[in-house]
Amino acid sequence: MSILVPRNLEKEVLNMLGIVLAGGQSKRFGRDKAQVQLPGQPLNNVGLAVTKLQLLCEQVIVSASQQNVANLTEQFQTSSNVIVVTDQVPFERQGPLSGIFAATNYSPELTDYLLLAVDYPLITTTILTTLVTQTDCYATTPTQDHYLVSHVQASQDMVRAHLLLGDLRVSHFIKTTCQGLPVTFPDNQAFTNLNNMEALTNAK
């Protein structure tokens, strides 16, 4: 899981906030995806996401749910640059955007975000590094857009304003508020999305 960070990224590495989206209800999956550990992987899904973002970001915020916040807080209690948060009033339980808002609440001075959902345990650091080299973008493959694997620049006020519109779609936030553009990658196993148990079986 090692990665060589290009010299021209050193400034971004020091000033970028990594946001791990781990607060989903996992209804279709049947259990908390964040705490699932795939066969052959050294860490559970949230641990994999945090480790990858730590290589590129000054600080990593894990957006948790009320159901898994205690376990995730314990998991990262010895990590000095990892903070676990839950949704903030008045935007509780409003999907990934409320998770993003909660993360920005802890580091409002950082406005450069690298987003990664725990749904993507096989995403490579090479893919993330490619996104970091571009401003306001999200990953896409020939068959699907992957908005929760993205790199955007936005202030906390911009996230709040979008939530107040009542539009909770991350795709709209990235494409309209952030003017995000797609970065196309080949369709491969790295973009396996753990939406259900069948996806987990295929990822083994």
DRENTI-877427 format. One record per atom (N, C-alpha, C): y, z, x; residue in three letters; residue number from 1. Coordinates in steps of 0.05 Angstrom, whole numbers. Example, Ala and Ser with C-alpha at 12.3 -4.5 7.8 and 13.67 -1.06 7.14 Angstrom:
# residues 2
[rec [-114 156 264] 'ALA' 1] [rec [-90 156 246] 'ALA' 1] [rec [-66 156 264] 'ALA' 1] [rec [-45 142 257] 'SER' 2] [rec [-21 143 273] 'SER' 2] [rec [1 157 258] 'SER' 2] 
***
This chain:
# residues 204
[rec [-24 0 16] 'MET' 1] [rec [0 0 0] 'MET' 1] [rec [25 0 17] 'MET' 1] [rec [22 -7 43] 'SER' 2] [rec [45 -7 61] 'SER' 2] [rec [61 -32 57] 'SER' 2] [rec [87 -31 64] 'ILE' 3] [rec [104 -54 61] 'ILE' 3] [rec [126 -53 83] 'ILE' 3] [rec [132 -75 93] 'LEU' 4] [rec [154 -78 112] 'LEU' 4] [rec [179 -86 97] 'LEU' 4] [rec [199 -69 97] 'VAL' 5] [rec [224 -75 83] 'VAL' 5] [rec [242 -91 101] 'VAL' 5] [rec [250 -115 92] 'PRO' 6] [rec [268 -132 109] 'PRO' 6] [rec [293 -118 116] 'PRO' 6] [rec [304 -123 140] 'ARG' 7] [rec [328 -109 149] 'ARG' 7] [rec [351 -114 130] 'ARG' 7] [rec [353 -137 117] 'ASN' 8] [rec [376 -142 100] 'ASN' 8] [rec [374 -127 74] 'ASN' 8] [rec [352 -111 69] 'LEU' 9] [rec [350 -95 45] 'LEU' 9] [rec [356 -66 50] 'LEU' 9] [rec [363 -59 75] 'GLU' 10] [rec [366 -30 82] 'GLU' 10] [rec [387 -17 64] 'GLU' 10] [rec [410 -31 59] 'LYS' 11] [rec [430 -19 42] 'LYS' 11] [rec [420 -14 14] 'LYS' 11] [rec [406 -34 3] 'GLU' 12] [rec [395 -31 -24] 'GLU' 12] [rec [375 -8 -26] 'GLU' 12] [rec [359 -5 -5] 'VAL' 13] [rec [339 16 -5] 'VAL' 13] [rec [352 43 -7] 'VAL' 13] [rec [375 46 5] 'LEU' 14] [rec [388 72 6] 'LEU' 14] [rec [403 78 -20] 'LEU' 14] [rec [409 58 -36] 'ASN' 15] [rec [427 62 -59] 'ASN' 15] [rec [414 53 -86] 'ASN' 15] [rec [388 51 -87] 'MET' 16] [rec [376 41 -111] 'MET' 16] [rec [359 64 -124] 'MET' 16] [rec [361 65 -151] 'LEU' 17] [rec [346 85 -166] 'LEU' 17] [rec [321 72 -177] 'LEU' 17] [rec [298 83 -170] 'GLY' 18] [rec [273 74 -181] 'GLY' 18] [rec [267 89 -207] 'GLY' 18] [rec [260 74 -228] 'ILE' 19] [rec [255 87 -254] 'ILE' 19] [rec [226 80 -262] 'ILE' 19] [rec [209 100 -264] 'VAL' 20] [rec [182 96 -273] 'VAL' 20] [rec [181 104 -303] 'VAL' 20] [rec [173 85 -319] 'LEU' 21] [rec [172 89 -348] 'LEU' 21] [rec [144 99 -355] 'LEU' 21] [rec [141 124 -361] 'ALA' 22] [rec [115 137 -365] 'ALA' 22] [rec [114 153 -391] 'ALA' 22] [rec [133 147 -409] 'GLY' 23] [rec [135 163 -433] 'GLY' 23] [rec [124 150 -458] 'GLY' 23] [rec [109 128 -455] 'GLY' 24] [rec [98 114 -479] 'GLY' 24] [rec [77 132 -493] 'GLY' 24] [rec [73 126 -518] 'GLN' 25] [rec [54 142 -534] 'GLN' 25] [rec [25 133 -530] 'GLN' 25] [rec [21 110 -518] 'SER' 26] [rec [-6 100 -511] 'SER' 26] [rec [-25 99 -535] 'SER' 26] [rec [-14 93 -559] 'LYS' 27] [rec [-30 93 -583] 'LYS' 27] [rec [-52 73 -582] 'LYS' 27] [rec [-46 48 -573] 'ARG' 28] [rec [-67 28 -572] 'ARG' 28] [rec [-87 33 -550] 'ARG' 28] [rec [-78 47 -529] 'PHE' 29] [rec [-96 53 -506] 'PHE' 29] [rec [-115 76 -512] 'PHE' 29] [rec [-106 95 -528] 'GLY' 30] [rec [-123 117 -536] 'GLY' 30] [rec [-120 142 -520] 'GLY' 30] [rec [-107 141 -497] 'ARG' 31] [rec [-102 164 -480] 'ARG' 31] [rec [-78 158 -463] 'ARG' 31] [rec [-67 178 -450] 'ASP' 32] [rec [-42 174 -434] 'ASP' 32] [rec [-47 155 -411] 'ASP' 32] [rec [-35 132 -412] 'LYS' 33] [rec [-38 112 -390] 'LYS' 33] [rec [-28 122 -364] 'LYS' 33] [rec [-7 138 -365] 'ALA' 34] [rec [5 148 -340] 'ALA' 34] [rec [-14 163 -322] 'ALA' 34] [rec [-32 178 -335] 'GLN' 35] [rec [-50 196 -320] 'GLN' 35] [rec [-78 184 -316] 'GLN' 35] [rec [-82 159 -324] 'VAL' 36] [rec [-108 146 -319] 'VAL' 36] [rec [-109 137 -290] 'VAL' 36] [rec [-132 141 -277] 'GLN' 37] [rec [-136 132 -250] 'GLN' 37] [rec [-157 110 -250] 'GLN' 37] [rec [-150 86 -243] 'LEU' 38] [rec [-169 64 -243] 'LEU' 38] [rec [-189 67 -220] 'LEU' 38] [rec [-213 57 -224] 'PRO' 39] [rec [-233 58 -202] 'PRO' 39] [rec [-223 43 -178] 'PRO' 39] [rec [-226 55 -155] 'GLY' 40] [rec [-218 42 -130] 'GLY' 40] [rec [-189 47 -123] 'GLY' 40] [rec [-174 61 -140] 'GLN' 41] [rec [-146 66 -134] 'GLN' 41] [rec [-143 95 -124] 'GLN' 41] [rec [-125 100 -105] 'PRO' 42] [rec [-122 127 -93] 'PRO' 42] [rec [-108 147 -111] 'PRO' 42] [rec [-93 137 -131] 'LEU' 43] [rec [-76 154 -148] 'LEU' 43] [rec [-78 145 -176] 'LEU' 43] [rec [-69 162 -195] 'ASN' 44] [rec [-67 154 -223] 'ASN' 44] [rec [-44 134 -226] 'ASN' 44] [rec [-41 122 -249] 'ASN' 45] [rec [-22 101 -253] 'ASN' 45] [rec [7 109 -247] 'ASN' 45] [rec [15 133 -255] 'VAL' 46] [rec [42 141 -250] 'VAL' 46] [rec [46 146 -220] 'VAL' 46] [rec [25 156 -207] 'GLY' 47] [rec [27 161 -178] 'GLY' 47] [rec [30 135 -163] 'GLY' 47] [rec [15 114 -172] 'LEU' 48] [rec [18 88 -159] 'LEU' 48] [rec [46 77 -162] 'LEU' 48] [rec [57 79 -186] 'ALA' 49] [rec [84 68 -191] 'ALA' 49] [rec [105 83 -174] 'ALA' 49] [rec [103 109 -173] 'VAL' 50] [rec [122 125 -157] 'VAL' 50] [rec [120 118 -128] 'VAL' 50] [rec [96 116 -117] 'THR' 51] [rec [92 110 -89] 'THR' 51] [rec [104 83 -82] 'THR' 51] [rec [101 63 -99] 'LYS' 52] [rec [112 37 -94] 'LYS' 52] [rec [143 37 -94] 'LYS' 52] [rec [154 51 -114] 'LEU' 53] [rec [183 52 -115] 'LEU' 53] [rec [196 69 -93] 'LEU' 53] [rec [181 89 -84] 'GLN' 54] [rec [192 105 -62] 'GLN' 54] [rec [197 89 -37] 'GLN' 54] [rec [182 67 -33] 'LEU' 55] [rec [185 50 -10] 'LEU' 55] [rec [211 34 -11] 'LEU' 55] [rec [223 32 -34] 'LEU' 56] [rec [247 15 -38] 'LEU' 56] [rec [271 30 -48] 'LEU' 56] [rec [268 54 -58] 'CYS' 57] [rec [289 68 -72] 'CYS' 57] [rec [296 95 -59] 'CYS' 57] [rec [321 102 -60] 'GLU' 58] [rec [329 128 -49] 'GLU' 58] [rec [318 151 -66] 'GLU' 58] [rec [318 147 -92] 'GLN' 59] [rec [308 168 -110] 'GLN' 59] [rec [292 155 -132] 'GLN' 59] [rec [271 168 -142] 'VAL' 60] [rec [254 158 -163] 'VAL' 60] [rec [255 178 -186] 'VAL' 60] [rec [260 168 -210] 'ILE' 61] [rec [260 184 -234] 'ILE' 61] [rec [236 175 -251] 'ILE' 61] [rec [220 194 -259] 'VAL' 62] [rec [197 189 -277] 'VAL' 62] [rec [205 197 -305] 'VAL' 62] [rec [206 178 -323] 'SER' 63] [rec [213 183 -351] 'SER' 63] [rec [187 190 -366] 'SER' 63] [rec [184 215 -374] 'ALA' 64] [rec [159 225 -386] 'ALA' 64] [rec [163 230 -416] 'ALA' 64] [rec [141 236 -429] 'SER' 65] [rec [143 244 -457] 'SER' 65] [rec [139 274 -459] 'SER' 65] [rec [144 285 -483] 'GLN' 66] [rec [140 314 -487] 'GLN' 66] [rec [111 321 -483] 'GLN' 66] [rec [93 302 -487] 'GLN' 67] [rec [64 307 -485] 'GLN' 67] [rec [55 308 -455] 'GLN' 67] [rec [67 292 -438] 'ASN' 68] [rec [57 292 -410] 'ASN' 68] [rec [76 303 -390] 'ASN' 68] [rec [99 313 -398] 'VAL' 69] [rec [120 321 -379] 'VAL' 69] [rec [110 345 -362] 'VAL' 69] [rec [95 363 -374] 'ALA' 70] [rec [85 386 -358] 'ALA' 70] [rec [66 377 -336] 'ALA' 70] [rec [48 360 -343] 'ASN' 71] [rec [29 350 -322] 'ASN' 71] [rec [42 334 -301] 'ASN' 71] [rec [61 316 -309] 'LEU' 72] [rec [74 299 -289] 'LEU' 72] [rec [93 316 -271] 'LEU' 72] [rec [106 336 -283] 'THR' 73] [rec [123 353 -267] 'THR' 73] [rec [107 368 -246] 'THR' 73] [rec [83 377 -253] 'GLU' 74] [rec [65 390 -234] 'GLU' 74] [rec [56 370 -213] 'GLU' 74] [rec [50 346 -221] 'GLN' 75] [rec [40 326 -202] 'GLN' 75] [rec [61 320 -180] 'GLN' 75] [rec [86 320 -187] 'PHE' 76] [rec [107 312 -167] 'PHE' 76] [rec [124 335 -158] 'PHE' 76] [rec [115 360 -162] 'GLN' 77] [rec [131 383 -155] 'GLN' 77] [rec [137 386 -126] 'GLN' 77] [rec [121 374 -108] 'THR' 78] [rec [126 375 -80] 'THR' 78] [rec [140 350 -69] 'THR' 78] [rec [146 332 -86] 'SER' 79] [rec [160 307 -77] 'SER' 79] [rec [190 311 -80] 'SER' 79] [rec [204 312 -57] 'SER' 80] [rec [232 319 -57] 'SER' 80] [rec [250 298 -71] 'SER' 80] [rec [242 273 -70] 'ASN' 81] [rec [259 252 -82] 'ASN' 81] [rec [249 242 -108] 'ASN' 81] [rec [232 257 -122] 'VAL' 82] [rec [221 249 -148] 'VAL' 82] [rec [229 270 -169] 'VAL' 82] [rec [241 261 -191] 'ILE' 83] [rec [248 279 -213] 'ILE' 83] [rec [235 270 -238] 'ILE' 83] [rec [223 287 -253] 'VAL' 84] [rec [211 281 -279] 'VAL' 84] [rec [230 289 -301] 'VAL' 84] [rec [236 271 -320] 'VAL' 85] [rec [255 276 -341] 'VAL' 85] [rec [242 268 -368] 'VAL' 85] [rec [254 278 -390] 'THR' 86] [rec [247 270 -416] 'THR' 86] [rec [272 259 -431] 'THR' 86] [rec [268 247 -454] 'ASP' 87] [rec [290 235 -469] 'ASP' 87] [rec [313 255 -474] 'ASP' 87] [rec [337 245 -473] 'GLN' 88] [rec [361 261 -477] 'GLN' 88] [rec [373 257 -505] 'GLN' 88] [rec [384 278 -516] 'VAL' 89] [rec [399 277 -541] 'VAL' 89] [rec [422 258 -538] 'VAL' 89] [rec [428 240 -557] 'PRO' 90] [rec [415 237 -583] 'PRO' 90] [rec [395 214 -584] 'PRO' 90] [rec [383 207 -561] 'PHE' 91] [rec [366 183 -560] 'PHE' 91] [rec [337 190 -555] 'PHE' 91] [rec [327 210 -568] 'GLU' 92] [rec [299 218 -564] 'GLU' 92] [rec [280 197 -578] 'GLU' 92] [rec [258 192 -565] 'ARG' 93] [rec [236 176 -576] 'ARG' 93] [rec [246 148 -586] 'ARG' 93] [rec [262 135 -570] 'GLN' 94] [rec [272 109 -578] 'GLN' 94] [rec [262 88 -558] 'GLN' 94] [rec [239 92 -547] 'GLY' 95] [rec [226 72 -530] 'GLY' 95] [rec [236 72 -501] 'GLY' 95] [rec [229 52 -487] 'PRO' 96] [rec [236 50 -458] 'PRO' 96] [rec [266 53 -453] 'PRO' 96] [rec [283 43 -471] 'LEU' 97] [rec [312 46 -466] 'LEU' 97] [rec [321 75 -465] 'LEU' 97] [rec [309 91 -482] 'SER' 98] [rec [317 120 -481] 'SER' 98] [rec [307 132 -455] 'SER' 98] [rec [285 122 -445] 'GLY' 99] [rec [275 132 -419] 'GLY' 99] [rec [294 124 -397] 'GLY' 99] [rec [304 100 -398] 'ILE' 100] [rec [323 90 -378] 'ILE' 100] [rec [348 107 -379] 'ILE' 100] [rec [358 113 -403] 'PHE' 101] [rec [382 129 -406] 'PHE' 101] [rec [377 157 -395] 'PHE' 101] [rec [354 169 -400] 'ALA' 102] [rec [348 195 -390] 'ALA' 102] [rec [349 195 -359] 'ALA' 102] [rec [338 174 -347] 'ALA' 103] [rec [338 172 -318] 'ALA' 103] [rec [366 170 -307] 'ALA' 103] [rec [383 154 -320] 'THR' 104] [rec [410 151 -309] 'THR' 104] [rec [427 176 -312] 'THR' 104] [rec [419 194 -331] 'ASN' 105] [rec [433 219 -335] 'ASN' 105] [rec [431 237 -311] 'ASN' 105] [rec [410 233 -295] 'TYR' 106] [rec [406 251 -271] 'TYR' 106] [rec [418 239 -246] 'TYR' 106] [rec [423 213 -246] 'SER' 107] [rec [437 201 -223] 'SER' 107] [rec [457 180 -232] 'SER' 107] [rec [478 189 -247] 'PRO' 108] [rec [497 170 -258] 'PRO' 108] [rec [512 154 -237] 'PRO' 108] [rec [513 164 -212] 'GLU' 109] [rec [528 150 -191] 'GLU' 109] [rec [512 125 -181] 'GLU' 109] [rec [486 124 -186] 'LEU' 110] [rec [470 101 -178] 'LEU' 110] [rec [469 81 -202] 'LEU' 110] [rec [477 57 -197] 'THR' 111] [rec [478 37 -219] 'THR' 111] [rec [460 13 -213] 'THR' 111] [rec [443 16 -193] 'ASP' 112] [rec [424 -6 -186] 'ASP' 112] [rec [396 5 -191] 'ASP' 112] [rec [382 -7 -211] 'TYR' 113] [rec [357 4 -220] 'TYR' 113] [rec [334 -15 -215] 'TYR' 113] [rec [312 -4 -205] 'LEU' 114] [rec [287 -19 -203] 'LEU' 114] [rec [268 -6 -222] 'LEU' 114] [rec [260 -21 -243] 'LEU' 115] [rec [244 -10 -265] 'LEU' 115] [rec [215 -18 -262] 'LEU' 115] [rec [197 1 -267] 'LEU' 116] [rec [168 -5 -266] 'LEU' 116] [rec [154 13 -286] 'LEU' 116] [rec [140 1 -305] 'ALA' 117] [rec [125 17 -325] 'ALA' 117] [rec [97 23 -314] 'ALA' 117] [rec [86 45 -322] 'VAL' 118] [rec [59 53 -313] 'VAL' 118] [rec [38 34 -325] 'VAL' 118] [rec [46 17 -343] 'ASP' 119] [rec [28 -3 -355] 'ASP' 119] [rec [19 -23 -334] 'ASP' 119] [rec [32 -25 -311] 'TYR' 120] [rec [27 -45 -291] 'TYR' 120] [rec [17 -33 -265] 'TYR' 120] [rec [-7 -21 -265] 'PRO' 121] [rec [-16 -8 -241] 'PRO' 121] [rec [-23 -26 -217] 'PRO' 121] [rec [-26 -52 -223] 'LEU' 122] [rec [-34 -70 -201] 'LEU' 122] [rec [-11 -86 -190] 'LEU' 122] [rec [13 -81 -200] 'ILE' 123] [rec [37 -94 -189] 'ILE' 123] [rec [39 -88 -159] 'ILE' 123] [rec [45 -109 -143] 'THR' 124] [rec [47 -105 -114] 'THR' 124] [rec [75 -100 -105] 'THR' 124] [rec [77 -88 -82] 'THR' 125] [rec [103 -83 -70] 'THR' 125] [rec [116 -109 -62] 'THR' 125] [rec [101 -130 -58] 'THR' 126] [rec [112 -156 -52] 'THR' 126] [rec [128 -167 -76] 'THR' 126] [rec [117 -163 -100] 'ILE' 127] [rec [131 -172 -124] 'ILE' 127] [rec [157 -156 -127] 'ILE' 127] [rec [155 -129 -123] 'LEU' 128] [rec [179 -113 -126] 'LEU' 128] [rec [200 -120 -106] 'LEU' 128] [rec [192 -125 -81] 'THR' 129] [rec [211 -133 -60] 'THR' 129] [rec [225 -159 -67] 'THR' 129] [rec [210 -178 -79] 'THR' 130] [rec [222 -203 -87] 'THR' 130] [rec [244 -199 -108] 'THR' 130] [rec [239 -181 -127] 'LEU' 131] [rec [259 -175 -147] 'LEU' 131] [rec [283 -161 -135] 'LEU' 131] [rec [279 -144 -115] 'VAL' 132] [rec [301 -130 -103] 'VAL' 132] [rec [320 -149 -89] 'VAL' 132] [rec [310 -171 -79] 'THR' 133] [rec [327 -190 -65] 'THR' 133] [rec [346 -206 -84] 'THR' 133] [rec [342 -203 -110] 'GLN' 134] [rec [359 -217 -129] 'GLN' 134] [rec [372 -196 -148] 'GLN' 134] [rec [395 -204 -159] 'THR' 135] [rec [410 -186 -176] 'THR' 135] [rec [404 -192 -205] 'THR' 135] [rec [400 -171 -221] 'ASP' 136] [rec [396 -173 -250] 'ASP' 136] [rec [374 -194 -256] 'ASP' 136] [rec [349 -185 -254] 'CYS' 137] [rec [327 -203 -259] 'CYS' 137] [rec [303 -188 -269] 'CYS' 137] [rec [284 -203 -280] 'TYR' 138] [rec [259 -191 -290] 'TYR' 138] [rec [237 -210 -283] 'TYR' 138] [rec [213 -199 -281] 'ALA' 139] [rec [190 -215 -274] 'ALA' 139] [rec [179 -230 -298] 'ALA' 139] [rec [170 -254 -293] 'THR' 140] [rec [158 -270 -314] 'THR' 140] [rec [135 -286 -301] 'THR' 140] [rec [115 -292 -317] 'THR' 141] [rec [93 -309 -310] 'THR' 141] [rec [93 -333 -329] 'THR' 141] [rec [78 -353 -324] 'PRO' 142] [rec [77 -376 -342] 'PRO' 142] [rec [69 -369 -371] 'PRO' 142] [rec [56 -346 -375] 'THR' 143] [rec [47 -339 -402] 'THR' 143] [rec [61 -316 -415] 'THR' 143] [rec [78 -301 -399] 'GLN' 144] [rec [90 -277 -411] 'GLN' 144] [rec [114 -268 -394] 'GLN' 144] [rec [133 -256 -408] 'ASP' 145] [rec [156 -243 -395] 'ASP' 145] [rec [148 -213 -391] 'ASP' 145] [rec [157 -202 -368] 'HIS' 146] [rec [150 -174 -362] 'HIS' 146] [rec [176 -159 -357] 'HIS' 146] [rec [190 -151 -378] 'TYR' 147] [rec [216 -138 -376] 'TYR' 147] [rec [215 -111 -363] 'TYR' 147] [rec [192 -98 -363] 'LEU' 148] [rec [190 -71 -352] 'LEU' 148] [rec [182 -72 -322] 'LEU' 148] [rec [184 -96 -311] 'VAL' 149] [rec [182 -100 -282] 'VAL' 149] [rec [207 -115 -275] 'VAL' 149] [rec [229 -101 -269] 'SER' 150] [rec [255 -114 -267] 'SER' 150] [rec [274 -99 -248] 'SER' 150] [rec [295 -113 -241] 'HIS' 151] [rec [316 -102 -224] 'HIS' 151] [rec [343 -109 -236] 'HIS' 151] [rec [357 -88 -245] 'VAL' 152] [rec [382 -93 -259] 'VAL' 152] [rec [404 -74 -249] 'VAL' 152] [rec [428 -82 -253] 'GLN' 153] [rec [451 -66 -246] 'GLN' 153] [rec [466 -59 -272] 'GLN' 153] [rec [469 -34 -278] 'ALA' 154] [rec [483 -26 -302] 'ALA' 154] [rec [492 3 -299] 'ALA' 154] [rec [513 11 -313] 'SER' 155] [rec [522 38 -313] 'SER' 155] [rec [508 54 -336] 'SER' 155] [rec [510 80 -334] 'GLN' 156] [rec [499 96 -355] 'GLN' 156] [rec [513 90 -382] 'GLN' 156] [rec [539 85 -380] 'ASP' 157] [rec [554 78 -404] 'ASP' 157] [rec [544 53 -417] 'ASP' 157] [rec [536 33 -401] 'MET' 158] [rec [525 9 -412] 'MET' 158] [rec [499 13 -427] 'MET' 158] [rec [482 31 -416] 'VAL' 159] [rec [457 37 -429] 'VAL' 159] [rec [463 52 -455] 'VAL' 159] [rec [481 71 -455] 'ARG' 160] [rec [488 86 -479] 'ARG' 160] [rec [500 67 -500] 'ARG' 160] [rec [517 49 -492] 'ALA' 161] [rec [530 31 -511] 'ALA' 161] [rec [509 13 -525] 'ALA' 161] [rec [489 4 -509] 'HIS' 162] [rec [469 -13 -521] 'HIS' 162] [rec [451 3 -541] 'HIS' 162] [rec [445 28 -534] 'LEU' 163] [rec [430 44 -552] 'LEU' 163] [rec [445 50 -578] 'LEU' 163] [rec [471 54 -576] 'LEU' 164] [rec [487 59 -600] 'LEU' 164] [rec [489 35 -618] 'LEU' 164] [rec [483 11 -608] 'LEU' 165] [rec [482 -12 -625] 'LEU' 165] [rec [457 -12 -643] 'LEU' 165] [rec [438 5 -637] 'GLY' 166] [rec [414 7 -652] 'GLY' 166] [rec [393 -14 -644] 'GLY' 166] [rec [399 -29 -623] 'ASP' 167] [rec [380 -49 -613] 'ASP' 167] [rec [364 -36 -590] 'ASP' 167] [rec [339 -30 -596] 'LEU' 168] [rec [323 -15 -577] 'LEU' 168] [rec [305 -33 -559] 'LEU' 168] [rec [309 -59 -562] 'ARG' 169] [rec [292 -77 -546] 'ARG' 169] [rec [302 -80 -517] 'ARG' 169] [rec [284 -73 -499] 'VAL' 170] [rec [291 -75 -470] 'VAL' 170] [rec [297 -104 -463] 'VAL' 170] [rec [283 -122 -475] 'SER' 171] [rec [288 -151 -469] 'SER' 171] [rec [317 -158 -475] 'SER' 171] [rec [328 -148 -497] 'HIS' 172] [rec [356 -154 -504] 'HIS' 172] [rec [375 -140 -485] 'HIS' 172] [rec [369 -116 -477] 'PHE' 173] [rec [386 -101 -458] 'PHE' 173] [rec [387 -116 -432] 'PHE' 173] [rec [364 -125 -422] 'ILE' 174] [rec [364 -139 -396] 'ILE' 174] [rec [377 -166 -397] 'ILE' 174] [rec [371 -180 -419] 'LYS' 175] [rec [381 -208 -420] 'LYS' 175] [rec [410 -210 -429] 'LYS' 175] [rec [419 -192 -446] 'THR' 176] [rec [447 -194 -457] 'THR' 176] [rec [466 -175 -442] 'THR' 176] [rec [460 -149 -442] 'THR' 177] [rec [477 -130 -429] 'THR' 177] [rec [478 -134 -399] 'THR' 177] [rec [455 -139 -387] 'CYS' 178] [rec [453 -142 -357] 'CYS' 178] [rec [454 -171 -348] 'CYS' 178] [rec [453 -190 -367] 'GLN' 179] [rec [452 -218 -360] 'GLN' 179] [rec [429 -224 -341] 'GLN' 179] [rec [407 -211 -345] 'GLY' 180] [rec [384 -215 -328] 'GLY' 180] [rec [371 -242 -330] 'GLY' 180] [rec [362 -253 -308] 'LEU' 181] [rec [349 -279 -307] 'LEU' 181] [rec [320 -276 -298] 'LEU' 181] [rec [302 -293 -307] 'PRO' 182] [rec [274 -291 -299] 'PRO' 182] [rec [268 -299 -271] 'PRO' 182] [rec [250 -286 -259] 'VAL' 183] [rec [239 -294 -233] 'VAL' 183] [rec [209 -299 -237] 'VAL' 183] [rec [200 -323 -234] 'THR' 184] [rec [173 -331 -241] 'THR' 184] [rec [153 -326 -219] 'THR' 184] [rec [131 -313 -227] 'PHE' 185] [rec [108 -308 -208] 'PHE' 185] [rec [83 -322 -220] 'PHE' 185] [rec [63 -327 -204] 'PRO' 186] [rec [39 -339 -215] 'PRO' 186] [rec [25 -319 -233] 'PRO' 186] [rec [10 -329 -253] 'ASP' 187] [rec [-6 -313 -270] 'ASP' 187] [rec [-29 -302 -253] 'ASP' 187] [rec [-30 -276 -249] 'ASN' 188] [rec [-53 -265 -234] 'ASN' 188] [rec [-58 -236 -242] 'ASN' 188] [rec [-77 -223 -230] 'GLN' 189] [rec [-86 -196 -238] 'GLN' 189] [rec [-64 -176 -234] 'GLN' 189] [rec [-45 -181 -216] 'ALA' 190] [rec [-23 -162 -211] 'ALA' 190] [rec [-8 -155 -237] 'ALA' 190] [rec [-7 -174 -255] 'PHE' 191] [rec [8 -170 -280] 'PHE' 191] [rec [-9 -160 -303] 'PHE' 191] [rec [-33 -150 -297] 'THR' 192] [rec [-50 -138 -318] 'THR' 192] [rec [-34 -115 -331] 'THR' 192] [rec [-32 -117 -358] 'ASN' 193] [rec [-17 -97 -373] 'ASN' 193] [rec [-38 -80 -388] 'ASN' 193] [rec [-38 -54 -383] 'LEU' 194] [rec [-57 -36 -395] 'LEU' 194] [rec [-49 -29 -424] 'LEU' 194] [rec [-50 -48 -442] 'ASN' 195] [rec [-43 -43 -469] 'ASN' 195] [rec [-67 -30 -485] 'ASN' 195] [rec [-91 -36 -476] 'ASN' 196] [rec [-114 -26 -491] 'ASN' 196] [rec [-138 -22 -471] 'ASN' 196] [rec [-160 -11 -482] 'MET' 197] [rec [-183 -6 -465] 'MET' 197] [rec [-195 -31 -453] 'MET' 197] [rec [-193 -53 -468] 'GLU' 198] [rec [-203 -79 -458] 'GLU' 198] [rec [-189 -87 -432] 'GLU' 198] [rec [-163 -82 -431] 'ALA' 199] [rec [-147 -88 -407] 'ALA' 199] [rec [-157 -70 -384] 'ALA' 199] [rec [-163 -45 -390] 'LEU' 200] [rec [-173 -27 -370] 'LEU' 200] [rec [-199 -37 -358] 'LEU' 200] [rec [-217 -46 -376] 'THR' 201] [rec [-243 -56 -367] 'THR' 201] [rec [-239 -81 -349] 'THR' 201] [rec [-221 -98 -356] 'ASN' 202] [rec [-216 -122 -340] 'ASN' 202] [rec [-203 -116 -313] 'ASN' 202] [rec [-189 -94 -312] 'ALA' 203] [rec [-175 -87 -287] 'ALA' 203] [rec [-194 -73 -267] 'ALA' 203] [rec [-217 -65 -276] 'LYS' 204] [rec [-235 -51 -258] 'LYS' 204] [rec [-247 -69 -237] 'LYS' 204] 
***
